[in-house]
């Protein structure tokens, strides 16, 4: 069975041995997965996608994730249950995992548009 990886720039399926995407020519050595995860996890949602060259997430501009984070934090301030903070933490880990998957050539779970 041939292992495959997905281009983090255009989403094309490639052989695992390829160093460049057969569709767009993107080199997997150009972007570091850890940088994408740190940007998204510790700085601001969406920055990791921007770093990888992903312009749209769920059909919306990458910075929509940053706006969502700001809105959730604003709502979490007045949430006595703490559920919104828990949601923010869970989404943060989920997006970080998705970014790592995309940066290492796997498809991840968040749909993207270029």
mmCIF file of the C-alpha atoms, coordinates in Angstrom:
data_MODEL
# 
_entry.id   MODEL 
# 
loop_
_atom_site.group_PDB 
_atom_site.id 
_atom_site.type_symbol 
_atom_site.label_atom_id 
_atom_site.label_alt_id 
_atom_site.label_comp_id 
_atom_site.label_asym_id 
_atom_site.label_entity_id 
_atom_site.label_seq_id 
_atom_site.pdbx_PDB_ins_code 
_atom_site.Cartn_x 
_atom_site.Cartn_y 
_atom_site.Cartn_z 
_atom_site.occupancy 
_atom_site.B_iso_or_equiv 
_atom_site.pdbx_formal_charge 
_atom_site.auth_seq_id 
_atom_site.auth_comp_id 
_atom_site.auth_asym_id 
_atom_site.auth_atom_id 
_atom_site.pdbx_PDB_model_num 
ATOM 1   C CA . UNK A 1 1   ? 0.000   0.000  0.000  1.00 0.00 ? 1   UNK A CA 1 
ATOM 2   C CA . UNK A 1 2   ? 1.340   3.409  -0.982 1.00 0.00 ? 2   UNK A CA 1 
ATOM 3   C CA . UNK A 1 3   ? 1.314   6.010  1.754  1.00 0.00 ? 3   UNK A CA 1 
ATOM 4   C CA . UNK A 1 4   ? -0.157  9.359  0.791  1.00 0.00 ? 4   UNK A CA 1 
ATOM 5   C CA . UNK A 1 5   ? 0.020   12.886 2.126  1.00 0.00 ? 5   UNK A CA 1 
ATOM 6   C CA . UNK A 1 6   ? -2.011  15.946 1.283  1.00 0.00 ? 6   UNK A CA 1 
ATOM 7   C CA . UNK A 1 7   ? -0.526  19.238 0.191  1.00 0.00 ? 7   UNK A CA 1 
ATOM 8   C CA . UNK A 1 8   ? -1.093  21.847 2.884  1.00 0.00 ? 8   UNK A CA 1 
ATOM 9   C CA . UNK A 1 9   ? -1.278  24.524 0.183  1.00 0.00 ? 9   UNK A CA 1 
ATOM 10  C CA . UNK A 1 10  ? -3.706  23.096 -2.402 1.00 0.00 ? 10  UNK A CA 1 
ATOM 11  C CA . UNK A 1 11  ? -5.019  19.912 -0.744 1.00 0.00 ? 11  UNK A CA 1 
ATOM 12  C CA . UNK A 1 12  ? -3.891  17.572 -3.563 1.00 0.00 ? 12  UNK A CA 1 
ATOM 13  C CA . UNK A 1 13  ? -3.140  13.965 -2.634 1.00 0.00 ? 13  UNK A CA 1 
ATOM 14  C CA . UNK A 1 14  ? 0.536   13.049 -3.211 1.00 0.00 ? 14  UNK A CA 1 
ATOM 15  C CA . UNK A 1 15  ? 2.764   10.030 -2.689 1.00 0.00 ? 15  UNK A CA 1 
ATOM 16  C CA . UNK A 1 16  ? 4.470   10.107 0.705  1.00 0.00 ? 16  UNK A CA 1 
ATOM 17  C CA . UNK A 1 17  ? 7.914   10.076 -0.946 1.00 0.00 ? 17  UNK A CA 1 
ATOM 18  C CA . UNK A 1 18  ? 7.271   13.269 -2.933 1.00 0.00 ? 18  UNK A CA 1 
ATOM 19  C CA . UNK A 1 19  ? 9.197   16.307 -1.724 1.00 0.00 ? 19  UNK A CA 1 
ATOM 20  C CA . UNK A 1 20  ? 7.014   18.655 -3.772 1.00 0.00 ? 20  UNK A CA 1 
ATOM 21  C CA . UNK A 1 21  ? 3.299   18.713 -4.526 1.00 0.00 ? 21  UNK A CA 1 
ATOM 22  C CA . UNK A 1 22  ? 2.587   17.297 -7.972 1.00 0.00 ? 22  UNK A CA 1 
ATOM 23  C CA . UNK A 1 23  ? -0.187  19.871 -8.487 1.00 0.00 ? 23  UNK A CA 1 
ATOM 24  C CA . UNK A 1 24  ? 1.200   23.194 -7.231 1.00 0.00 ? 24  UNK A CA 1 
ATOM 25  C CA . UNK A 1 25  ? 4.903   22.494 -6.621 1.00 0.00 ? 25  UNK A CA 1 
ATOM 26  C CA . UNK A 1 26  ? 4.755   23.358 -2.909 1.00 0.00 ? 26  UNK A CA 1 
ATOM 27  C CA . UNK A 1 27  ? 7.722   22.043 -0.918 1.00 0.00 ? 27  UNK A CA 1 
ATOM 28  C CA . UNK A 1 28  ? 6.900   20.407 2.419  1.00 0.00 ? 28  UNK A CA 1 
ATOM 29  C CA . UNK A 1 29  ? 10.262  21.551 3.758  1.00 0.00 ? 29  UNK A CA 1 
ATOM 30  C CA . UNK A 1 30  ? 9.251   25.226 3.529  1.00 0.00 ? 30  UNK A CA 1 
ATOM 31  C CA . UNK A 1 31  ? 6.882   25.415 6.492  1.00 0.00 ? 31  UNK A CA 1 
ATOM 32  C CA . UNK A 1 32  ? 7.504   24.071 9.974  1.00 0.00 ? 32  UNK A CA 1 
ATOM 33  C CA . UNK A 1 33  ? 4.514   22.376 11.660 1.00 0.00 ? 33  UNK A CA 1 
ATOM 34  C CA . UNK A 1 34  ? 5.530   23.600 15.113 1.00 0.00 ? 34  UNK A CA 1 
ATOM 35  C CA . UNK A 1 35  ? 5.465   27.240 14.005 1.00 0.00 ? 35  UNK A CA 1 
ATOM 36  C CA . UNK A 1 36  ? 1.950   26.854 12.576 1.00 0.00 ? 36  UNK A CA 1 
ATOM 37  C CA . UNK A 1 37  ? 0.718   25.237 15.802 1.00 0.00 ? 37  UNK A CA 1 
ATOM 38  C CA . UNK A 1 38  ? 2.362   27.840 18.071 1.00 0.00 ? 38  UNK A CA 1 
ATOM 39  C CA . UNK A 1 39  ? 0.980   30.736 16.033 1.00 0.00 ? 39  UNK A CA 1 
ATOM 40  C CA . UNK A 1 40  ? -2.527  29.342 16.239 1.00 0.00 ? 40  UNK A CA 1 
ATOM 41  C CA . UNK A 1 41  ? -2.406  27.969 19.789 1.00 0.00 ? 41  UNK A CA 1 
ATOM 42  C CA . UNK A 1 42  ? -0.594  30.725 21.674 1.00 0.00 ? 42  UNK A CA 1 
ATOM 43  C CA . UNK A 1 43  ? -0.958  33.856 19.554 1.00 0.00 ? 43  UNK A CA 1 
ATOM 44  C CA . UNK A 1 44  ? -4.255  34.034 17.649 1.00 0.00 ? 44  UNK A CA 1 
ATOM 45  C CA . UNK A 1 45  ? -6.574  31.567 15.970 1.00 0.00 ? 45  UNK A CA 1 
ATOM 46  C CA . UNK A 1 46  ? -6.138  31.596 12.208 1.00 0.00 ? 46  UNK A CA 1 
ATOM 47  C CA . UNK A 1 47  ? -2.491  32.694 12.160 1.00 0.00 ? 47  UNK A CA 1 
ATOM 48  C CA . UNK A 1 48  ? -1.304  29.114 11.731 1.00 0.00 ? 48  UNK A CA 1 
ATOM 49  C CA . UNK A 1 49  ? -3.517  28.709 8.659  1.00 0.00 ? 49  UNK A CA 1 
ATOM 50  C CA . UNK A 1 50  ? -2.200  31.998 7.283  1.00 0.00 ? 50  UNK A CA 1 
ATOM 51  C CA . UNK A 1 51  ? 1.384   30.774 7.883  1.00 0.00 ? 51  UNK A CA 1 
ATOM 52  C CA . UNK A 1 52  ? 0.644   27.638 5.847  1.00 0.00 ? 52  UNK A CA 1 
ATOM 53  C CA . UNK A 1 53  ? -0.827  29.708 3.025  1.00 0.00 ? 53  UNK A CA 1 
ATOM 54  C CA . UNK A 1 54  ? -4.410  28.670 3.698  1.00 0.00 ? 54  UNK A CA 1 
ATOM 55  C CA . UNK A 1 55  ? -6.625  31.635 2.925  1.00 0.00 ? 55  UNK A CA 1 
ATOM 56  C CA . UNK A 1 56  ? -10.055 30.218 3.725  1.00 0.00 ? 56  UNK A CA 1 
ATOM 57  C CA . UNK A 1 57  ? -11.282 27.953 6.513  1.00 0.00 ? 57  UNK A CA 1 
ATOM 58  C CA . UNK A 1 58  ? -14.870 26.679 6.296  1.00 0.00 ? 58  UNK A CA 1 
ATOM 59  C CA . UNK A 1 59  ? -15.247 28.985 3.286  1.00 0.00 ? 59  UNK A CA 1 
ATOM 60  C CA . UNK A 1 60  ? -14.446 32.087 5.358  1.00 0.00 ? 60  UNK A CA 1 
ATOM 61  C CA . UNK A 1 61  ? -11.237 34.145 5.482  1.00 0.00 ? 61  UNK A CA 1 
ATOM 62  C CA . UNK A 1 62  ? -8.654  32.741 7.928  1.00 0.00 ? 62  UNK A CA 1 
ATOM 63  C CA . UNK A 1 63  ? -9.009  35.792 10.186 1.00 0.00 ? 63  UNK A CA 1 
ATOM 64  C CA . UNK A 1 64  ? -12.631 34.805 10.872 1.00 0.00 ? 64  UNK A CA 1 
ATOM 65  C CA . UNK A 1 65  ? -11.195 32.387 13.422 1.00 0.00 ? 65  UNK A CA 1 
ATOM 66  C CA . UNK A 1 66  ? -9.507  35.320 15.188 1.00 0.00 ? 66  UNK A CA 1 
ATOM 67  C CA . UNK A 1 67  ? -12.797 37.221 15.265 1.00 0.00 ? 67  UNK A CA 1 
ATOM 68  C CA . UNK A 1 68  ? -14.558 34.122 16.633 1.00 0.00 ? 68  UNK A CA 1 
ATOM 69  C CA . UNK A 1 69  ? -11.954 33.821 19.385 1.00 0.00 ? 69  UNK A CA 1 
ATOM 70  C CA . UNK A 1 70  ? -12.379 37.468 20.396 1.00 0.00 ? 70  UNK A CA 1 
ATOM 71  C CA . UNK A 1 71  ? -16.178 37.124 20.478 1.00 0.00 ? 71  UNK A CA 1 
ATOM 72  C CA . UNK A 1 72  ? -15.979 33.928 22.541 1.00 0.00 ? 72  UNK A CA 1 
ATOM 73  C CA . UNK A 1 73  ? -13.622 35.555 25.049 1.00 0.00 ? 73  UNK A CA 1 
ATOM 74  C CA . UNK A 1 74  ? -15.935 38.575 25.305 1.00 0.00 ? 74  UNK A CA 1 
ATOM 75  C CA . UNK A 1 75  ? -18.880 36.280 26.030 1.00 0.00 ? 75  UNK A CA 1 
ATOM 76  C CA . UNK A 1 76  ? -16.837 34.091 28.403 1.00 0.00 ? 76  UNK A CA 1 
ATOM 77  C CA . UNK A 1 77  ? -16.212 37.050 30.715 1.00 0.00 ? 77  UNK A CA 1 
ATOM 78  C CA . UNK A 1 78  ? -19.871 37.004 31.758 1.00 0.00 ? 78  UNK A CA 1 
ATOM 79  C CA . UNK A 1 79  ? -20.340 33.217 31.696 1.00 0.00 ? 79  UNK A CA 1 
ATOM 80  C CA . UNK A 1 80  ? -20.634 32.004 35.314 1.00 0.00 ? 80  UNK A CA 1 
ATOM 81  C CA . UNK A 1 81  ? -20.555 28.326 34.288 1.00 0.00 ? 81  UNK A CA 1 
ATOM 82  C CA . UNK A 1 82  ? -17.156 28.480 32.591 1.00 0.00 ? 82  UNK A CA 1 
ATOM 83  C CA . UNK A 1 83  ? -18.461 26.426 29.670 1.00 0.00 ? 83  UNK A CA 1 
ATOM 84  C CA . UNK A 1 84  ? -17.344 28.993 27.100 1.00 0.00 ? 84  UNK A CA 1 
ATOM 85  C CA . UNK A 1 85  ? -13.802 28.894 28.443 1.00 0.00 ? 85  UNK A CA 1 
ATOM 86  C CA . UNK A 1 86  ? -13.910 25.102 28.188 1.00 0.00 ? 86  UNK A CA 1 
ATOM 87  C CA . UNK A 1 87  ? -15.167 25.446 24.595 1.00 0.00 ? 87  UNK A CA 1 
ATOM 88  C CA . UNK A 1 88  ? -12.302 27.836 23.779 1.00 0.00 ? 88  UNK A CA 1 
ATOM 89  C CA . UNK A 1 89  ? -9.754  25.382 25.201 1.00 0.00 ? 89  UNK A CA 1 
ATOM 90  C CA . UNK A 1 90  ? -11.212 22.416 23.308 1.00 0.00 ? 90  UNK A CA 1 
ATOM 91  C CA . UNK A 1 91  ? -11.360 24.367 20.030 1.00 0.00 ? 91  UNK A CA 1 
ATOM 92  C CA . UNK A 1 92  ? -7.809  25.569 20.582 1.00 0.00 ? 92  UNK A CA 1 
ATOM 93  C CA . UNK A 1 93  ? -6.516  21.998 20.868 1.00 0.00 ? 93  UNK A CA 1 
ATOM 94  C CA . UNK A 1 94  ? -8.652  20.823 17.932 1.00 0.00 ? 94  UNK A CA 1 
ATOM 95  C CA . UNK A 1 95  ? -7.395  23.597 15.631 1.00 0.00 ? 95  UNK A CA 1 
ATOM 96  C CA . UNK A 1 96  ? -3.795  22.993 16.733 1.00 0.00 ? 96  UNK A CA 1 
ATOM 97  C CA . UNK A 1 97  ? -4.143  19.294 15.898 1.00 0.00 ? 97  UNK A CA 1 
ATOM 98  C CA . UNK A 1 98  ? -5.701  20.093 12.512 1.00 0.00 ? 98  UNK A CA 1 
ATOM 99  C CA . UNK A 1 99  ? -2.870  22.501 11.696 1.00 0.00 ? 99  UNK A CA 1 
ATOM 100 C CA . UNK A 1 100 ? -0.256  19.924 12.615 1.00 0.00 ? 100 UNK A CA 1 
ATOM 101 C CA . UNK A 1 101 ? -1.986  17.392 10.357 1.00 0.00 ? 101 UNK A CA 1 
ATOM 102 C CA . UNK A 1 102 ? -2.071  19.831 7.426  1.00 0.00 ? 102 UNK A CA 1 
ATOM 103 C CA . UNK A 1 103 ? 1.534   20.968 7.948  1.00 0.00 ? 103 UNK A CA 1 
ATOM 104 C CA . UNK A 1 104 ? 2.752   17.370 7.886  1.00 0.00 ? 104 UNK A CA 1 
ATOM 105 C CA . UNK A 1 105 ? 0.925   16.516 4.661  1.00 0.00 ? 105 UNK A CA 1 
ATOM 106 C CA . UNK A 1 106 ? -2.235  14.939 6.054  1.00 0.00 ? 106 UNK A CA 1 
ATOM 107 C CA . UNK A 1 107 ? -5.709  16.236 5.254  1.00 0.00 ? 107 UNK A CA 1 
ATOM 108 C CA . UNK A 1 108 ? -6.761  17.208 8.790  1.00 0.00 ? 108 UNK A CA 1 
ATOM 109 C CA . UNK A 1 109 ? -10.432 17.693 9.602  1.00 0.00 ? 109 UNK A CA 1 
ATOM 110 C CA . UNK A 1 110 ? -11.099 21.383 8.897  1.00 0.00 ? 110 UNK A CA 1 
ATOM 111 C CA . UNK A 1 111 ? -12.217 21.989 5.290  1.00 0.00 ? 111 UNK A CA 1 
ATOM 112 C CA . UNK A 1 112 ? -10.085 24.594 3.535  1.00 0.00 ? 112 UNK A CA 1 
ATOM 113 C CA . UNK A 1 113 ? -10.294 26.647 0.362  1.00 0.00 ? 113 UNK A CA 1 
ATOM 114 C CA . UNK A 1 114 ? -7.316  28.276 -1.286 1.00 0.00 ? 114 UNK A CA 1 
# 
